[in-house]
Amino acid sequence: MKTADIRSPYDLPTPALLIDIDQAKENIAMMQRRADELGLKLRPHIKTHRMPFFAKLQTEAGAAGIACAKIGEAEVMADAGIGDIFIANEVIGLDKYERLRALASRVHVRIGIDNEVQLAQMEQVFAGEEKPLEVLIEYEVGEIRTGVVTDEQLIALAKAILRSRNVVLKGIFSHEGHSYKAENAEDCRAKARIAHERTVRAAGILRSLGADIDTVSVGATPAAMLGGDYEGVTELRVGTYVFFDAGQANAIGGFSRCAATVLASVISQPNGERTVLDAGAKALVSQNRPSGICATGGFGCVKGAEHIAVDYMFDEHAVLNDPRLLELVKVGDKIEVIPSHVCPTVNLYDAAYLVSRGRVLGTVPVACRGRSV
């Protein structure tokens, strides 16, 4: 079926990924205003949408560049004309640094680092390059993931980079992802404030060692939405805000900013409370947040009836055990589900349908799908 022949999204075959383009554009403008008011550069993380179409909307709105998680994403974005890219992740493998070297020859690219194994591989691959590879050290601030943990580790890695010939230290970055688990808005702001202060303090340590750094990059959508202290920070790095999801909506106390939904068909209502959709774990990510400010209480919720959640999923089935839904829909109807976590949900689709005021405008390829290497 040609998209041009479809007027209503509810005529689409299911499951389908829908993007309310008007809401997405408003979200983009909203976060750009927020960054501008704070005097920060905005560097959206494209892991949420993985589409050059939206990356261009973000840079056209004023973003200084983009952040990626993988070299494959960065290659796709560079091919689409995005010229300033930060890979906010650790990469291991000489083959990957060969690709990064090729990428650095045509766009401005930086990458994260938290260990000297990376540094050795960077030094080897970038030997002989006219311009050194620019890196930012990742500092762990509470998420318990990657990043140097202690001042001793930070100083040792910074000194090693400063001694290197083919790598130059340009800044520090962190991600206050643990703020998603905050108990409430006040706790979220407190966790973010501590994370930001730790990152700025680490930047001071780097400068005391003689590093000429220009970037102190932080970011998480809940903290950015709920307000916080960004003194000493230069860059806001956020991603989920472009579409929001059920978790982010709970954090800000409303679903009006949710731009991405999965259109699904009701395929069965076998008893007095169960409704089954044709959008299982291959269409909606079977991932939720069980606690904290971003807790979802399920694997997505029904748009327009957000108090009704997906209770569990199989590969091809989503099950909602709520008798109230039986009063709203019957077998054969279609409903929209707001994902519990939008980033991996988008990655399940080859393309998204752009929708405006109840009409399908066209499709946009999820060009970075499968480009996680």
DRENZA-805833 format. One record per residue (C-alpha): residue number from 1; x, y, z. Coordinates in Angstrom, 3 decimals. Example, Ala and Ser with C-alpha at 12.3 -4.5 7.8 and 13.67 -1.06 7.14 Angstrom:
residues 2
<k->1&c1->12.300&c2->-4.500&c3->7.800> $
<k->2&c1->13.670&c2->-1.060&c3->7.140> $
END
This chain:
residues 373
<k->1&c1->0.000&c2->0.000&c3->0.000> $
<k->2&c1->1.384&c2->3.385&c3->-0.988> $
<k->3&c1->1.526&c2->5.979&c3->1.737> $
<k->4&c1->0.046&c2->8.537&c3->-0.654> $
<k->5&c1->-3.103&c2->6.401&c3->-0.755> $
<k->6&c1->-3.489&c2->6.494&c3->3.037> $
<k->7&c1->-5.143&c2->9.478&c3->4.654> $
<k->8&c1->-5.704&c2->8.270&c3->8.193> $
<k->9&c1->-3.001&c2->6.499&c3->10.226> $
<k->10&c1->-5.723&c2->4.073&c3->11.309> $
<k->11&c1->-5.753&c2->2.760&c3->7.738> $
<k->12&c1->-2.153&c2->1.576&c3->8.118> $
<k->13&c1->-1.248&c2->-2.096&c3->8.549> $
<k->14&c1->-0.201&c2->-2.889&c3->12.104> $
<k->15&c1->1.996&c2->-2.755&c3->14.025> $
<k->16&c1->3.294&c2->0.602&c3->12.807> $
<k->17&c1->5.474&c2->3.322&c3->14.318> $
<k->18&c1->3.751&c2->6.724&c3->14.253> $
<k->19&c1->5.422&c2->10.077&c3->14.892> $
<k->20&c1->3.312&c2->13.160&c3->15.535> $
<k->21&c1->5.560&c2->15.524&c3->13.596> $
<k->22&c1->3.973&c2->18.670&c3->15.031> $
<k->23&c1->4.609&c2->17.525&c3->18.594> $
<k->24&c1->8.129&c2->16.373&c3->17.771> $
<k->25&c1->8.947&c2->19.794&c3->16.304> $
<k->26&c1->7.552&c2->21.489&c3->19.400> $
<k->27&c1->9.686&c2->19.240&c3->21.606> $
<k->28&c1->12.756&c2->20.143&c3->19.551> $
<k->29&c1->12.018&c2->23.860&c3->19.858> $
<k->30&c1->11.277&c2->23.534&c3->23.577> $
<k->31&c1->14.627&c2->21.956&c3->24.439> $
<k->32&c1->16.513&c2->24.402&c3->22.235> $
<k->33&c1->14.867&c2->27.267&c3->24.123> $
<k->34&c1->15.807&c2->25.611&c3->27.395> $
<k->35&c1->19.475&c2->25.313&c3->26.358> $
<k->36&c1->19.550&c2->28.874&c3->25.039> $
<k->37&c1->18.104&c2->30.212&c3->28.304> $
<k->38&c1->20.819&c2->28.363&c3->30.228> $
<k->39&c1->23.540&c2->29.648&c3->27.907> $
<k->40&c1->24.485&c2->26.093&c3->26.920> $
<k->41&c1->25.213&c2->24.451&c3->23.623> $
<k->42&c1->22.645&c2->21.765&c3->22.845> $
<k->43&c1->23.947&c2->18.470&c3->21.470> $
<k->44&c1->20.995&c2->16.090&c3->20.992> $
<k->45&c1->21.697&c2->12.384&c3->21.326> $
<k->46&c1->20.267&c2->10.714&c3->18.219> $
<k->47&c1->20.019&c2->7.280&c3->19.864> $
<k->48&c1->16.328&c2->8.020&c3->20.385> $
<k->49&c1->15.286&c2->8.618&c3->16.790> $
<k->50&c1->18.247&c2->7.222&c3->14.777> $
<k->51&c1->16.997&c2->9.242&c3->11.795> $
<k->52&c1->18.929&c2->11.935&c3->9.894> $
<k->53&c1->15.582&c2->13.612&c3->9.223> $
<k->54&c1->15.179&c2->14.494&c3->12.899> $
<k->55&c1->18.877&c2->15.232&c3->13.414> $
<k->56&c1->18.606&c2->17.881&c3->10.717> $
<k->57&c1->15.512&c2->19.363&c3->12.355> $
<k->58&c1->17.488&c2->19.594&c3->15.593> $
<k->59&c1->20.539&c2->21.267&c3->14.044> $
<k->60&c1->18.345&c2->23.619&c3->12.003> $
<k->61&c1->16.658&c2->24.635&c3->15.269> $
<k->62&c1->20.040&c2->25.628&c3->16.713> $
<k->63&c1->21.771&c2->22.496&c3->18.027> $
<k->64&c1->25.573&c2->22.748&c3->17.908> $
<k->65&c1->25.903&c2->19.178&c3->16.642> $
<k->66&c1->24.753&c2->15.703&c3->17.623> $
<k->67&c1->25.791&c2->12.879&c3->19.909> $
<k->68&c1->25.832&c2->9.240&c3->18.829> $
<k->69&c1->26.396&c2->5.985&c3->20.679> $
<k->70&c1->28.083&c2->4.024&c3->17.890> $
<k->71&c1->30.407&c2->4.653&c3->14.966> $
<k->72&c1->27.804&c2->3.130&c3->12.651> $
<k->73&c1->25.328&c2->5.825&c3->13.680> $
<k->74&c1->27.953&c2->8.523&c3->13.170> $
<k->75&c1->28.728&c2->7.249&c3->9.665> $
<k->76&c1->25.065&c2->7.393&c3->8.691> $
<k->77&c1->24.704&c2->10.900&c3->10.081> $
<k->78&c1->27.862&c2->12.103&c3->8.336> $
<k->79&c1->26.622&c2->10.677&c3->5.042> $
<k->80&c1->23.448&c2->12.718&c3->5.556> $
<k->81&c1->25.410&c2->15.949&c3->5.961> $
<k->82&c1->25.704&c2->16.285&c3->9.749> $
<k->83&c1->29.149&c2->17.789&c3->10.289> $
<k->84&c1->29.720&c2->17.901&c3->14.066> $
<k->85&c1->29.472&c2->14.585&c3->15.891> $
<k->86&c1->30.402&c2->13.370&c3->19.356> $
<k->87&c1->30.407&c2->9.622&c3->19.961> $
<k->88&c1->29.440&c2->9.598&c3->23.631> $
<k->89&c1->30.613&c2->6.096&c3->24.300> $
<k->90&c1->33.704&c2->3.935&c3->24.649> $
<k->91&c1->34.839&c2->2.071&c3->21.531> $
<k->92&c1->37.249&c2->-0.849&c3->21.424> $
<k->93&c1->38.777&c2->-2.391&c3->18.297> $
<k->94&c1->41.419&c2->-1.304&c3->15.806> $
<k->95&c1->38.966&c2->-1.882&c3->12.957> $
<k->96&c1->36.569&c2->0.600&c3->14.520> $
<k->97&c1->39.263&c2->3.208&c3->14.960> $
<k->98&c1->40.178&c2->2.785&c3->11.300> $
<k->99&c1->36.575&c2->3.692&c3->10.487> $
<k->100&c1->36.753&c2->6.599&c3->12.920> $
<k->101&c1->39.914&c2->7.833&c3->11.217> $
<k->102&c1->38.106&c2->7.826&c3->7.867> $
<k->103&c1->35.150&c2->9.613&c3->9.448> $
<k->104&c1->37.407&c2->12.251&c3->11.025> $
<k->105&c1->38.791&c2->13.086&c3->7.592> $
<k->106&c1->35.410&c2->14.455&c3->6.469> $
<k->107&c1->33.559&c2->15.726&c3->9.588> $
<k->108&c1->34.428&c2->17.127&c3->12.991> $
<k->109&c1->34.248&c2->14.146&c3->15.305> $
<k->110&c1->35.090&c2->13.532&c3->18.942> $
<k->111&c1->34.794&c2->10.382&c3->21.029> $
<k->112&c1->34.556&c2->9.329&c3->24.656> $
<k->113&c1->37.305&c2->7.537&c3->26.565> $
<k->114&c1->37.679&c2->5.997&c3->30.034> $
<k->115&c1->40.705&c2->3.682&c3->29.770> $
<k->116&c1->44.237&c2->3.411&c3->28.408> $
<k->117&c1->43.473&c2->0.394&c3->26.212> $
<k->118&c1->41.390&c2->2.735&c3->24.097> $
<k->119&c1->44.154&c2->5.301&c3->24.148> $
<k->120&c1->46.720&c2->2.817&c3->22.858> $
<k->121&c1->44.459&c2->1.834&c3->19.969> $
<k->122&c1->43.778&c2->5.478&c3->19.147> $
<k->123&c1->47.490&c2->6.265&c3->19.165> $
<k->124&c1->48.238&c2->3.348&c3->16.840> $
<k->125&c1->45.532&c2->4.068&c3->14.287> $
<k->126&c1->45.857&c2->7.860&c3->14.209> $
<k->127&c1->49.655&c2->7.837&c3->13.869> $
<k->128&c1->50.653&c2->10.061&c3->10.970> $
<k->129&c1->47.407&c2->12.029&c3->10.888> $
<k->130&c1->47.788&c2->15.777&c3->10.481> $
<k->131&c1->45.168&c2->16.417&c3->13.164> $
<k->132&c1->45.021&c2->14.413&c3->16.407> $
<k->133&c1->41.868&c2->12.624&c3->17.512> $
<k->134&c1->39.862&c2->14.747&c3->19.949> $
<k->135&c1->38.539&c2->12.967&c3->23.051> $
<k->136&c1->36.432&c2->13.652&c3->26.124> $
<k->137&c1->36.948&c2->11.648&c3->29.292> $
<k->138&c1->33.781&c2->10.102&c3->30.678> $
<k->139&c1->33.282&c2->10.626&c3->34.412> $
<k->140&c1->30.965&c2->8.290&c3->36.329> $
<k->141&c1->28.510&c2->10.312&c3->38.413> $
<k->142&c1->26.030&c2->7.756&c3->39.740> $
<k->143&c1->24.599&c2->5.653&c3->36.940> $
<k->144&c1->27.167&c2->2.890&c3->37.631> $
<k->145&c1->28.023&c2->2.200&c3->34.027> $
<k->146&c1->31.073&c2->3.424&c3->32.131> $
<k->147&c1->33.391&c2->6.288&c3->33.048> $
<k->148&c1->36.349&c2->6.764&c3->35.345> $
<k->149&c1->35.276&c2->6.491&c3->38.968> $
<k->150&c1->38.010&c2->8.048&c3->41.104> $
<k->151&c1->40.118&c2->11.190&c3->40.897> $
<k->152&c1->43.185&c2->8.949&c3->40.730> $
<k->153&c1->41.831&c2->7.226&c3->37.612> $
<k->154&c1->40.915&c2->10.581&c3->36.092> $
<k->155&c1->44.370&c2->12.048&c3->36.693> $
<k->156&c1->46.205&c2->8.953&c3->35.432> $
<k->157&c1->44.179&c2->8.817&c3->32.209> $
<k->158&c1->44.444&c2->12.562&c3->31.640> $
<k->159&c1->48.214&c2->12.485&c3->32.064> $
<k->160&c1->48.471&c2->9.579&c3->29.623> $
<k->161&c1->46.439&c2->11.500&c3->27.038> $
<k->162&c1->48.532&c2->14.630&c3->27.572> $
<k->163&c1->51.671&c2->12.571&c3->26.880> $
<k->164&c1->50.246&c2->11.095&c3->23.686> $
<k->165&c1->51.117&c2->12.300&c3->20.200> $
<k->166&c1->47.973&c2->11.527&c3->18.257> $
<k->167&c1->45.191&c2->12.158&c3->20.781> $
<k->168&c1->44.201&c2->15.471&c3->22.348> $
<k->169&c1->42.030&c2->15.971&c3->25.419> $
<k->170&c1->39.182&c2->18.437&c3->24.802> $
<k->171&c1->36.821&c2->17.934&c3->27.695> $
<k->172&c1->34.818&c2->15.787&c3->30.063> $
<k->173&c1->31.306&c2->14.342&c3->29.915> $
<k->174&c1->28.873&c2->12.514&c3->32.151> $
<k->175&c1->25.299&c2->11.231&c3->32.114> $
<k->176&c1->23.055&c2->11.524&c3->35.151> $
<k->177&c1->20.967&c2->8.540&c3->34.061> $
<k->178&c1->20.421&c2->7.527&c3->37.665> $
<k->179&c1->18.120&c2->10.556&c3->37.984> $
<k->180&c1->15.498&c2->8.422&c3->36.195> $
<k->181&c1->15.238&c2->6.486&c3->39.458> $
<k->182&c1->14.729&c2->9.573&c3->41.603> $
<k->183&c1->11.833&c2->9.424&c3->44.052> $
<k->184&c1->10.336&c2->12.729&c3->42.952> $
<k->185&c1->11.110&c2->15.960&c3->41.105> $
<k->186&c1->13.066&c2->17.417&c3->44.019> $
<k->187&c1->15.176&c2->14.272&c3->44.298> $
<k->188&c1->15.757&c2->14.320&c3->40.541> $
<k->189&c1->17.045&c2->17.891&c3->40.699> $
<k->190&c1->19.250&c2->17.024&c3->43.665> $
<k->191&c1->20.792&c2->14.015&c3->41.933> $
<k->192&c1->21.380&c2->16.039&c3->38.785> $
<k->193&c1->22.918&c2->18.917&c3->40.719> $
<k->194&c1->25.394&c2->16.608&c3->42.455> $
<k->195&c1->26.249&c2->14.940&c3->39.143> $
<k->196&c1->26.825&c2->18.290&c3->37.452> $
<k->197&c1->28.950&c2->19.567&c3->40.338> $
<k->198&c1->31.094&c2->16.429&c3->40.224> $
<k->199&c1->31.572&c2->16.814&c3->36.475> $
<k->200&c1->32.531&c2->20.488&c3->36.769> $
<k->201&c1->34.923&c2->19.620&c3->39.595> $
<k->202&c1->36.536&c2->16.959&c3->37.403> $
<k->203&c1->36.909&c2->19.545&c3->34.641> $
<k->204&c1->38.795&c2->21.725&c3->37.121> $
<k->205&c1->41.164&c2->18.851&c3->37.830> $
<k->206&c1->41.874&c2->18.474&c3->34.114> $
<k->207&c1->42.595&c2->22.169&c3->33.769> $
<k->208&c1->44.926&c2->22.034&c3->36.782> $
<k->209&c1->46.937&c2->19.400&c3->34.917> $
<k->210&c1->47.376&c2->21.795&c3->31.985> $
<k->211&c1->44.644&c2->20.358&c3->29.745> $
<k->212&c1->43.161&c2->23.001&c3->27.447> $
<k->213&c1->39.612&c2->21.691&c3->27.552> $
<k->214&c1->36.629&c2->23.482&c3->26.028> $
<k->215&c1->33.724&c2->21.137&c3->26.784> $
<k->216&c1->31.922&c2->20.084&c3->29.951> $
<k->217&c1->29.002&c2->18.003&c3->28.711> $
<k->218&c1->26.118&c2->16.620&c3->30.796> $
<k->219&c1->22.543&c2->15.633&c3->30.249> $
<k->220&c1->19.433&c2->13.589&c3->30.936> $
<k->221&c1->15.935&c2->14.521&c3->29.803> $
<k->222&c1->14.169&c2->14.404&c3->33.224> $
<k->223&c1->16.751&c2->16.684&c3->34.830> $
<k->224&c1->16.653&c2->19.086&c3->31.895> $
<k->225&c1->12.853&c2->19.252&c3->32.037> $
<k->226&c1->12.583&c2->19.671&c3->35.802> $
<k->227&c1->15.271&c2->22.308&c3->36.124> $
<k->228&c1->18.681&c2->22.280&c3->37.695> $
<k->229&c1->22.004&c2->24.004&c3->38.247> $
<k->230&c1->24.296&c2->24.006&c3->35.204> $
<k->231&c1->26.953&c2->26.429&c3->36.442> $
<k->232&c1->30.308&c2->25.500&c3->34.904> $
<k->233&c1->28.687&c2->23.265&c3->32.271> $
<k->234&c1->29.085&c2->24.174&c3->28.586> $
<k->235&c1->26.927&c2->21.592&c3->26.820> $
<k->236&c1->23.552&c2->19.920&c3->27.340> $
<k->237&c1->23.416&c2->16.407&c3->25.872> $
<k->238&c1->19.907&c2->14.932&c3->25.881> $
<k->239&c1->17.997&c2->12.631&c3->23.558> $
<k->240&c1->14.624&c2->11.245&c3->24.639> $
<k->241&c1->13.003&c2->14.685&c3->24.691> $
<k->242&c1->12.443&c2->14.553&c3->20.922> $
<k->243&c1->9.639&c2->11.985&c3->21.310> $
<k->244&c1->9.242&c2->11.394&c3->25.066> $
<k->245&c1->7.715&c2->8.082&c3->26.243> $
<k->246&c1->5.629&c2->6.731&c3->29.119> $
<k->247&c1->8.538&c2->6.948&c3->31.569> $
<k->248&c1->9.441&c2->10.518&c3->30.641> $
<k->249&c1->5.776&c2->11.505&c3->30.718> $
<k->250&c1->5.455&c2->10.249&c3->34.268> $
<k->251&c1->8.527&c2->12.268&c3->35.225> $
<k->252&c1->7.008&c2->15.543&c3->34.003> $
<k->253&c1->3.461&c2->14.711&c3->35.083> $
<k->254&c1->1.690&c2->14.460&c3->31.727> $
<k->255&c1->1.580&c2->12.724&c3->28.354> $
<k->256&c1->0.992&c2->15.725&c3->26.094> $
<k->257&c1->4.594&c2->15.746&c3->24.811> $
<k->258&c1->4.590&c2->12.087&c3->23.719> $
<k->259&c1->5.117&c2->12.182&c3->19.951> $
<k->260&c1->5.832&c2->8.510&c3->19.223> $
<k->261&c1->3.262&c2->5.735&c3->19.411> $
<k->262&c1->2.907&c2->2.207&c3->18.117> $
<k->263&c1->-0.323&c2->1.597&c3->16.235> $
<k->264&c1->-1.664&c2->-1.867&c3->17.055> $
<k->265&c1->-4.769&c2->-3.915&c3->16.252> $
<k->266&c1->-6.989&c2->-5.612&c3->18.795> $
<k->267&c1->-6.855&c2->-9.266&c3->17.760> $
<k->268&c1->-8.528&c2->-10.999&c3->20.695> $
<k->269&c1->-10.692&c2->-10.398&c3->23.761> $
<k->270&c1->-11.105&c2->-13.932&c3->25.107> $
<k->271&c1->-12.614&c2->-13.194&c3->28.531> $
<k->272&c1->-14.072&c2->-10.481&c3->30.680> $
<k->273&c1->-10.899&c2->-8.488&c3->31.170> $
<k->274&c1->-8.182&c2->-9.430&c3->28.659> $
<k->275&c1->-7.420&c2->-7.521&c3->25.449> $
<k->276&c1->-4.650&c2->-8.768&c3->23.156> $
<k->277&c1->-2.843&c2->-6.647&c3->20.562> $
<k->278&c1->-0.736&c2->-7.674&c3->17.567> $
<k->279&c1->2.254&c2->-5.657&c3->18.831> $
<k->280&c1->4.434&c2->-7.869&c3->21.009> $
<k->281&c1->8.106&c2->-7.721&c3->21.900> $
<k->282&c1->9.029&c2->-7.382&c3->18.222> $
<k->283&c1->7.052&c2->-4.154&c3->18.020> $
<k->284&c1->7.158&c2->-2.783&c3->21.586> $
<k->285&c1->10.277&c2->-3.185&c3->23.679> $
<k->286&c1->9.726&c2->-5.499&c3->26.650> $
<k->287&c1->11.573&c2->-3.080&c3->28.910> $
<k->288&c1->10.206&c2->-0.885&c3->31.624> $
<k->289&c1->11.311&c2->1.056&c3->34.653> $
<k->290&c1->9.896&c2->-0.538&c3->37.807> $
<k->291&c1->10.618&c2->2.315&c3->40.210> $
<k->292&c1->11.451&c2->5.981&c3->40.475> $
<k->293&c1->10.197&c2->9.123&c3->38.813> $
<k->294&c1->10.163&c2->7.406&c3->35.410> $
<k->295&c1->8.407&c2->4.231&c3->36.569> $
<k->296&c1->5.994&c2->2.985&c3->33.920> $
<k->297&c1->3.976&c2->0.269&c3->35.666> $
<k->298&c1->3.916&c2->-1.762&c3->32.469> $
<k->299&c1->5.304&c2->-2.008&c3->28.955> $
<k->300&c1->3.535&c2->0.977&c3->27.464> $
<k->301&c1->0.154&c2->2.611&c3->27.928> $
<k->302&c1->-2.884&c2->3.325&c3->25.772> $
<k->303&c1->-2.898&c2->6.786&c3->24.229> $
<k->304&c1->-5.949&c2->8.635&c3->25.470> $
<k->305&c1->-6.392&c2->6.143&c3->28.308> $
<k->306&c1->-2.932&c2->6.263&c3->29.827> $
<k->307&c1->-4.128&c2->4.644&c3->33.054> $
<k->308&c1->-4.382&c2->1.382&c3->31.077> $
<k->309&c1->-1.029&c2->-0.340&c3->30.576> $
<k->310&c1->0.387&c2->-3.321&c3->28.708> $
<k->311&c1->0.802&c2->-5.942&c3->31.438> $
<k->312&c1->2.992&c2->-8.454&c3->29.605> $
<k->313&c1->4.140&c2->-9.436&c3->26.150> $
<k->314&c1->5.020&c2->-12.402&c3->23.984> $
<k->315&c1->6.921&c2->-12.159&c3->20.702> $
<k->316&c1->3.830&c2->-11.151&c3->18.721> $
<k->317&c1->1.268&c2->-10.356&c3->21.419> $
<k->318&c1->0.741&c2->-7.562&c3->23.939> $
<k->319&c1->-1.699&c2->-8.360&c3->26.745> $
<k->320&c1->-3.696&c2->-5.777&c3->28.686> $
<k->321&c1->-5.692&c2->-7.124&c3->31.618> $
<k->322&c1->-8.064&c2->-4.268&c3->32.247> $
<k->323&c1->-11.844&c2->-4.606&c3->31.881> $
<k->324&c1->-12.087&c2->-0.856&c3->31.255> $
<k->325&c1->-10.436&c2->-1.360&c3->27.866> $
<k->326&c1->-13.201&c2->-3.724&c3->26.777> $
<k->327&c1->-15.581&c2->-0.791&c3->27.090> $
<k->328&c1->-13.428&c2->1.302&c3->24.737> $
<k->329&c1->-12.401&c2->-1.085&c3->21.958> $
<k->330&c1->-13.460&c2->-4.340&c3->20.320> $
<k->331&c1->-11.737&c2->-6.935&c3->18.150> $
<k->332&c1->-10.715&c2->-5.314&c3->14.876> $
<k->333&c1->-10.209&c2->-1.838&c3->16.330> $
<k->334&c1->-6.835&c2->-0.109&c3->16.349> $
<k->335&c1->-5.258&c2->1.745&c3->19.245> $
<k->336&c1->-2.022&c2->3.645&c3->19.830> $
<k->337&c1->0.391&c2->2.560&c3->22.545> $
<k->338&c1->2.877&c2->4.998&c3->24.079> $
<k->339&c1->6.072&c2->2.944&c3->24.561> $
<k->340&c1->7.561&c2->2.502&c3->28.013> $
<k->341&c1->11.010&c2->3.210&c3->26.510> $
<k->342&c1->10.970&c2->4.840&c3->23.111> $
<k->343&c1->14.648&c2->4.580&c3->22.093> $
<k->344&c1->14.847&c2->0.799&c3->21.558> $
<k->345&c1->11.252&c2->0.755&c3->20.306> $
<k->346&c1->12.105&c2->3.020&c3->17.355> $
<k->347&c1->14.997&c2->0.704&c3->16.513> $
<k->348&c1->12.520&c2->-2.138&c3->15.869> $
<k->349&c1->11.191&c2->-0.421&c3->12.729> $
<k->350&c1->12.572&c2->0.170&c3->9.250> $
<k->351&c1->10.570&c2->3.378&c3->8.929> $
<k->352&c1->8.290&c2->5.701&c3->10.847> $
<k->353&c1->5.055&c2->7.237&c3->9.592> $
<k->354&c1->4.865&c2->10.995&c3->10.041> $
<k->355&c1->1.411&c2->12.072&c3->11.149> $
<k->356&c1->-0.052&c2->15.564&c3->11.398> $
<k->357&c1->-3.553&c2->16.318&c3->12.662> $
<k->358&c1->-4.820&c2->12.852&c3->11.919> $
<k->359&c1->-3.307&c2->12.569&c3->8.457> $
<k->360&c1->-0.327&c2->10.541&c3->7.264> $
<k->361&c1->2.218&c2->12.803&c3->5.560> $
<k->362&c1->4.745&c2->10.155&c3->4.553> $
<k->363&c1->7.469&c2->7.904&c3->5.894> $
<k->364&c1->10.981&c2->8.479&c3->7.201> $
<k->365&c1->13.552&c2->5.657&c3->7.227> $
<k->366&c1->15.149&c2->4.691&c3->10.539> $
<k->367&c1->18.471&c2->4.865&c3->8.746> $
<k->368&c1->20.620&c2->3.913&c3->11.739> $
<k->369&c1->18.698&c2->0.713&c3->12.400> $
<k->370&c1->21.215&c2->-2.126&c3->12.348> $
<k->371&c1->24.115&c2->0.332&c3->12.578> $
<k->372&c1->25.109&c2->-0.497&c3->16.137> $
<k->373&c1->28.654&c2->-1.595&c3->15.261> $
END
